[in-house]
């Protein structure tokens, strides 16, 4: 009777193994693919669904069929935002105060976590998280990558982008055919095709990080020409048009009219007083032609990105993967004022104007158009006022988010990506990685918001270049660094009831100095000390004094 019992035992064991395998397979099938689409230096109101006049039908499709967040925040700058997306930590915790590389040792990248739990991992676009071997995409969990390691390179130069893939063959471009935005799309699609052919039973993580529309503004000429006439009417009129489009959507009901452009500078000459935004009709004919073509070039870059996203969506549809792909779309910071009022080199005319955005050129869109891009928010990239950190954000996942076309007003942050995606991928965030103890994640899960439920309440903190902010409940404490004409550095706290005043128009700090400003500022300093943000703050305060002594040109040289 021994052998029959053994047979029963073996049969039960095999059944158990088969059941476990079936459950594991079911879990794997239910885990979503993940596609993060990150654009660079996009303004708050540039996109069609946000009220802009740029043609973005594919992004608008994601927004109209997905969940739109109205209070989602980045880190005010390229590198810090990327660091937080990948690690689930405040960027200062991994050594990224401005544009430094992420230091390995106390963190795990999203690509590493998902790759270790059965995901195929792909990356195409701007990396900007370190350019030494131990910091490049292959070393941080991306099995296939096509990456630009720097910040703001020429879009017409193929050698800036490097393919790292054991199996995917390079795309060959003829003379004059290469443009970084299109190449970023081409490789994203190529990676998806590789996945369909070789790993169709495996979920994937694709990080699609466009460099555009970051300066230098460069785009195909036919796309630029398409937009010139739209911008010949000037930023004053277009700002009103965008505002009316937003109001028609029911946004910003607290305000009767769009705040003045005077709330949107600065272009800081010697980090002192902002240069006012000129009235469009005060420009002469040459200046208007130059400015219209600058914004047309920028708009063409956004249009080109949207076309690329359309191609990526089409590939997902062709392989039957769109329904179960979580797509997260956002910008790494607000619009970029770094080119100054005239885009750093204007006004151009004649052949130079006609050649704007083509190979061999290197122009900026300018701070006055950046203010338009951020309508109706205050300030820009670098700053922690809303124009620097509030991003359009879309969560699209047909199979998993039933709130199609709805708006979510709860506050989120890029540190939430790690927790959210780990939960959906059914993986546990570890305490140890690569032999080192890693920091616990700082984010919370957005999954409850996907279901229409409340996400975990918490404070959110910011620091970049000694600009600071803290969200707590309905209040926002924020400060902007600048050096006045007497050489003294200022960073006074402002306080806003962000529920009543999301455009930061009514500073109530003087009314709540003791009951809110002091305790909230102490809380910010406690956070800054814990996360090493205080290091970045103090470094920048020293830099401000140096820049004051040497002039703003030194700052721009450092930035570019």
N, C-alpha and C positions, 0 to 999 in steps of 0.2 A: 504493500500500500504506500510505500515511501515515494515511489516514482510518480504515481498519479497525483499525490499531494504537491509534489514539486512542480508538476505541470500546471496545477491550479495556481500555485504561487507565481510561477513565471508568467502565466497568462494575465493574472491580476497586475503584476508588475509592469508588464508591457502595456496594459490598459491605462495604468497610472501615468506611465511615461508619455503615452499618446495623448492623454488628457492634458497633461502639463504643456506638451508641445502645442496642442490646439489652443489652450488659453494664451500661451505666449504669442502664438501667431495672431490671435484675435486682438491682443493688446497692441502688437506691432502694427496691425492693419488700422487700428483706430488712432494711432498716434499721428498727428498731422505732420505734413511737410512744413517747413518753416522758410519763409522768404522775407528777409529784412531789406527794404529799399531805402537807402539813405542818400539824400541829395545835399549839396554843399552851398551854403550861403543863400538859400531861398528865402524871400520875404514872406511875411505872414499872409498877405492878400494877393500874391501873384497868381495863384492857381484859379482855374475857372470856378470850382465849387466854393472857393473862399471869396469870390466876388471879383476876381481879376479878369482882364481882357485877353490874357495869353491863352492860346488854344491848347487845352490839356484834357482831351476827351477820355483818355485811358485812365488817368489818375482820377478824374471826375467819376468814372464808372466805379472804381474801387470805393470812392467816398459815398456815392449814391446807393450802392448795394452793401456797404459795410457799416461800421460803427465809427462815427466821427467824434473825436475828443476835443473839447473846447479849452481844456486847461491841461495841456500836456507840455512838459518842460524838458529842454536839453541843457547843456552846460555852457552855452554862450560862445563856444569855440570848437574848431574841428577836432583837435586831438583829445581834449577832455571828454567830449561827447562820445567819441569812438571808444575810448577807454572804459567808460561807464556802461555802454551797451554790451561790450564783450565780457566784462568782469562782474557786473552787478554791484560794483563798489563806486564810491565817490572817487573821482580821478586822482585826487591828491593821495589817496591811500596806496596807489600803485605808482607814485612818483611822477604823475602827469599834472604839472601846475600850469604850464602853457602849451608847449609843443614837444615836450620831452617824450622819449619812448616809454612804454609800459615796462616796468621792471618785473621780471618773473620771480617767483619764489613764494609770494603770499597770496597768489590768486590763481584761478582757473578760468580759461576763456570758454565762452559758450560753445565754440567749435570743438574744444577739447572734451567738454562734458558730453556733448551730443555724440561726438565721434566714438567715445568710449562706450556708448550705450546703443550702438547699432545704426547710427545715422551716417549717411555719406555726406561729406562736407565740402562745399565749394565757395570760392570767393572771387568776385570780379570787380575791379575798380580801384579806388583810392584807399590805401592802407593807412599810412600815417601813424603807425603805432610802434615804429622802430625799424631800423634798416640794417641791423647786424644779424648774422645767421640765427642766433637763438631767439630773435624777436620777430622774424618774418613769418608770413602765413603758414608755410609748411611746418615750422617749429611750434606753432601755436594751434595745431589741430586741423588745419585745412589740408585735405588730401589732394585737392586740385585748386590752383589759384592763378589768376592773371591780375597782377597787382602793380600799381604805381606806389612807390615807397615814400615819395615826397609830399609836398603841400600844394604847390600852385604852378605846375609845369605847363609847357606849351602843349596844347591839344593836338597839334599837327605833327608831333614827333613820336614815331613808333618806339624808338629805343627806351623811352622812359618806362614803358610797361613790360613786365617780365612774366612769362608763362612758366609755371612750376606744376607739371602734371606728368605722371608716369605713363599715361596712355593717350591723352588728348593731343592731337596734332595741331600745330599752330595755323592760324588763319593767315593767308598770304594776301597782302594788299599791294596793288599796283601804284605807280607814281601818282601822288596827289590824292589817293583814295583813303588814306588813313585819317581818322579823327577819333580822339580818345573816347568821346561819348558813344559813338557808334561801335567802336571796338569793345568797350565795356559791355554793351548789349550783346554783341556777337558772341563773346565768350560765355556770357551767362546762358544764352540759348544753346551754345555748343555743349556746355556742361550738362544742361538738362537733357539734351539728346543722348549724350554719353550715359547718363543715368538711366534713361529709358531702355537703352540697348543692353546695359550691363548689370544694372542693379534695380530693376523695376520692383522687386519685392522689398526693397529697403527704403525707409523714409529718408528724405534729404533735408539738409540745411544749406540754403544759398544766401550769401551775404552780397548784395548787389549795391555797391557804394559808388555812386557817380561823383566825379570831381565837379561836374557842372552844377550850378552856374557860377562857380568860383572864378575869380579873375585868374589869368587874363581872359577877357571876354573874346571868344573865338568861336565862330560858327560858319556853316556853309552859307555862301553869299545869297543863294536864292531864298533861304529862310530869313535872312536879315532883311532883304528887300521886301519881303512879304509884310513886315511889321512897321516899316518906317512911317508910313502915313498915319498909323494909329497913334504914334507918339509925337507927331508934329503939332498936336493941339496942346501939348505941355502937361507938366505934372499937376498943376492946380486943378485943371478940368478933370483929369483922370482920377485924381484923389476923390473928387466929389462923386464921380461915377462909381468908383469902388465902394464908397460909403453908402450910396443909395442901394447898391446891390446887396450889401450886408444888411442894411435895414429891412430890405424886402424879405430877407430870410428870417427876420425877427431877432437879429443880433443887436447887442448894445442898446437895449431899450431904455437904459438909464440916461441916455444922452439925446438931445434934440439935434445937434449938429456935430460934424466931425471936428475934433480938436484942431487947433491951429498947427501949421507946420512948425511954428516956433517951439512946440513941445517935442519935436522930433530930432533936432540936431543933438549932438554936436559934430562939427568938424573942428577938432581942437588945434588951434594954432598955438604951439608951445604948451599944450595941455592947459590952456587958459580958457578964455571965453569962446563959446561956439560961434562959428560963422553962420549968420542967418541964411535961410533958404530964400533965394530970390524969387520974385514974382516972374512967371514965365514971360509975360509981355515986356519985362524990363530987359530981356536978352535981345541982342541984335540978330540979324538974319544969319550970320555965320555961326554964332553961338547956338541958335536954335537948331540949325541943321546938324551941327556936331552932337548936340545933346540928344536929338531924336534918334540918330543912328546908334548912339551908345545904348540906349534903352532897347532899341530894336534888336541889337546884337545879343543883349542879355535875354530878351524874350525868345529869340531864336534858339538859344541854348536850352531854355526850359522846354520849348516845343520839341526839340531834338530828344531830350530826356523822355518826354512823354511818349514819343514815337517808339523809343526803345522799350519802355515799360509795356507798350501795346504788343510789341513783338514777343516779349517774355510771357505775357499773359496768353498770347496765341499759342505759344509752345506748350504751356501748361495745359491748355484746353486740348491740344492735339494729342497729348500723351495721357489724357484722362485724369490729370492730377489736380486740376484747379479746385474742385469741390473740397478736397481735403488738404488744401494748402493755406496755412495761416500767413497772410501777407501783412506786414507792418510797414507803413510808409511814414517818413518824417524828414525833417531837415536838421542838420547838425547845429545850426544857430540861425539867428535872424539875418536880415540883409546886411551887406558889407559896405561901410562908409569909408574904407581905407583909401580910396582914390581921391578923396577931397571933393570940393564943389565942382571941379572941372574934369574929374576923372584922371587927374595927375598930369595930363599932357595936352589938354584942349585949350582953345578950339582948333580942330583940324579942318582943312578945306581942300578942295580939289581932289587930286589923285590919292592923297593920304586919307581923306575922308572916305572915298569910295572903296579903299582897301582895308578899312577898319574890320578887324576880326579875322583877317586872312593870314596865311603863313608869313612869318617874319614880323608880325605886329604883336604888341603887348600893351593892351589898354585896360582901363578900369571903367566901371559903369558910373561911378561918382556918388557922392553922399546925398545929392538932392534927389536922384532917382531911388537911392536906397531908402530914403524917407518915404517915398511913394510906395515902394515895395512893402514896407512895414505898416502901411495904413491899417488901422488908426493908432498903432502902438507907439510908445515912446522909446527913443534911442535905437541901438543897433547891436550887431555882433560885438562881442567883447564885454558888453554891459549886462547887468542883471536886472535892469528894468525890462518890461514885457517885450519890447522890441528885440532884445538880445536872446531871450530864453524861451519864449512861447512859440511853439511850432505847430503848424498844421499836422495832425496825426490821424491816421486811418488804421483801423484793425478790420481786416477783411478775411472771412473764413466761412464760406457758404455752409459747410457741414457742421460747423461748431458754434457760429454766432448767429442767432436767430433775429437779432435786432437790426435787420436790414434797413439801411437808410436813416437810422436813428442818431440822436446826438447824446453824448455822454459828457456831463459837466463835472464829474468827479476829477480830482487832481491826480495826475500821473507824472512819472519821471522816467528817464532812460535807465536808471538803476533798476527799474521794475522788469526789464526784459528777461533777465536771468531767472528770476523766481517764476515768472509767468510761463516761460517756455519750458523750464524744467518740470513744472507741474503738468503741463499738457503732454510732454514727452514721457511722463511717468518715470522720471529719474530723480534721484535724491542728490541734492547739493552736498558735496562731501566736506569732511573736516580736514582731510589730508589729500594732497595731490603731488605726484612726482617726488615723494619722500619728504615733503614740507607741509607744515600746518598752514592752512590758508585762512584768510579772514572770513567771517560769516558775512553773507550778503546783506546789503543795506536796503534792498527793495522789498516791495510787497507784490502779491499776485494781482494781476488785472483780470483774472478769470471771473471773479464775481461780477465785475462790470460787464463782461461779455454776456452774462446771464440776467442783467438788470438788477443786480444786488449791490449792496454796499461793499466797497473795498476797505481794507484796514486803514484806519485813520492814523496819521503820523505827521510830524513836521518835516519840511523839506528845506535843505540848506544849499547855499551857493557861494562860491568865491572864484573870481577870475580877475587877475591883474589889480587886486585890492578893491575891486567892486564886489559888494557883498549883498546877500539877501537871505531872508528866512520867511517861509510861509508857515503860519500856525493858525489853524482854524480859518476864520474869515479875514485875518490880518496878514499883511505883507510888510515886513521891515526891509528896507533896501537903502543902499548908499552907492554913490558914484564918486570915484576918485577923480580929482583934477588938481592941477597946480595953478594957483592964481598969479596975477601979474607981479605980486611981491615975492614969488618963489615959495610960498607956503602951500603945503599939501593939505587939501580938504577932503573929508569923507564923512560928512554929516549924515546921520540917519534920517530917513523919511519913513513915514508910516501911512499905510493905506488900508481902508476897509475894502478889500479886493472884490467882495461880493457886490457892494454898492458902487464901487468905483474901479472897475477892471482896467480902465485906461490911465490910472494913476494921475488923476487931475487934482485931487484935493488932499494935500498932505495934512494929516491930523496929528503929526508927531508932537507938536507943542501942546495939544490938548490932552495927550496921554503919555507924557514924558515919564512920569514915575510909575504908573500902573502897567504900562505896556512896553515902552521903548527901552527902559533900563533892564527889566527882566528878560525881554526877548534878546537884547544885545548880549547879555550875559550868556544866554543859552547858545547864541551863535558862537561866542568865543569858546565855550565848552566843547561844542562840536568841532570847531576849527582846531582846537588843541588835540582832540581825540583822533582826528582823521589826517592830521598834518597839513590841513588847509592853511593854518597859521604860518607855515613855512612859505607858501606861495604868497600870502598877503605881505609878509615882512620883506620878502625878496623884491616884490614890486614896489613897495614904498621906497626902498633904496634906489630902485631904477628910476622912479619918478624924479628924484633929486638929480640923478645923473642926466636924465633927458632934459631937465630944466636947464642945466648948465651947458649942454651941448646942442640943444635945439631939437625940434620935432623930426628933422630929417633923419637923425640917428634912430629914432623909434621906427620910422618907416623902413629904413635899411634893415633893422633887426626883423621887422615883421615879414619882409619879402625875401 
